[in-house]
Amino acid sequence: MTDQGAIQVLETKLPRSGRAVIMGVMKAGMLSHKFEVPYYDHRTKSGYQREPSQSRVNRLVTDLENKRVDLPTAVLLNLRQFDDAEHLKRKNGVTFFCPNSSQLCVVDGQHRLLALKKLIEDNAEKWTEYPISFVCMLGASEREEMEQFYVVNSTAKSVRTDLALSLLKQRAEADARVMDQLRERGETWKVGGQTLVEDLAKSPLWKGRIRFPGDESGATTIANAGMANSLKPLLGTPYFGQISTANQIKILNAYWKGLSKLIPDAFTTPDEFIVQKSTGVMILHALLVSVIELIRSRGQSLIEEDTYAEILKDAILNMEGDTLEGEIARGIDFWRSGSNGAAGSYSSNAGRRVLLAKLREQLPRIELE
């Protein structure tokens, strides 16, 4: 930097449009009072961005305050009323950007900038010097901004959920602060669920059935993210959520072995049934919450597969429903995929709740002493 307010930048042009752009690093204190976000107004048909998510801003504020994240990626800006003589100073082959009193439109990065603005308002001494990488278009119109906004937000691919969970577990194992962050958000189940999924994938009934990031579809029936999500209700219960991972695995293995005794064909030809697919797994893991309480009320072992087979027999084998062909599917046929089965018709959120309720009705009643 040279004079106060002048920022050393690199100059280039966008290859397709030829639009001049600069790249550099600006202090948060300077940028916090120079930016504006062109929010969409349906009445005037101006602007192109949604109103910010305050929860997202608050989360980022908390993460920055607790030194959990950096902001390594550049925000994309535009100086609409660009004047080369006023805004760029060149000396000895070096270019300096002088935004002066001009407002900079935020094309991408509003949540980052709003979070920093809030931090500066609360503690200017600490956050004014925070460095922000930026790319700034010079003299682009709102239409050009809109085009770039669309490109950034429609072609930038989010991290797949299955990969995100795997990475989250690795981060949590390497950095205790990650678990603190998850506790604040009530999301520790994500790490617990991913841990259980990785262990279940080694068991005979689930080996080769769970698809992890980078795996070919092959004979897999469910992605690791779907499997982990299905475990959320279990991990949120006072009992299952508090026992050790080793004991959780013992319970899950016994449960699935009990199910395999009742409907063995669903495990020898899993692609023909919904049992080891997303819909089946979501419903059956939610059912396990009630089954565990029933077993505990009887004083029986939670790691005996025969116990689960006995308790689940009526619920699993008494189910019936209409197939897509208008026939009645009962017992094991109820659990078949496609037009020959009926369970697949319960794949929506509402449908899963209905089927879960029906299954619970078929469980033995809990008797009080």
Buried (B, 14 or more C-beta within 10 A) or exposed (E): EEEEEBBEBEBEEBEEEEBBBBBBEBBBBBBBEBBEBBEEEEEEEEBBBEEBEEEBBEBBBBBBBEEBEEBEEBBBBBBBEBEEEEBBBEEEEEBBBBBEEBBBBBBBBBBBBBBBBBBBEEEEEEBBEBEBBBBBBBBBEBEBBBBBBEEEEEEEEEEEBBBBBBEBBEBBEEEEBBBEBBEBEEBBBBBBBBBBBBBBBEBEBBEEBBBBBEEEEEEBBBBBBBBBBBBBBBBBEEEBBEEEEEEBBBBBBBBBBBBBBBBEBBBEEBEBBBBBBBBBBBBBBBBBBBBBBBBEBEEBEBBBBEBBBBBBBBBBBBBEBEBEEEEEBEEBBBBBBEEBBBBBBBBEEEBBEEBBEBBBEBBBEEEEE
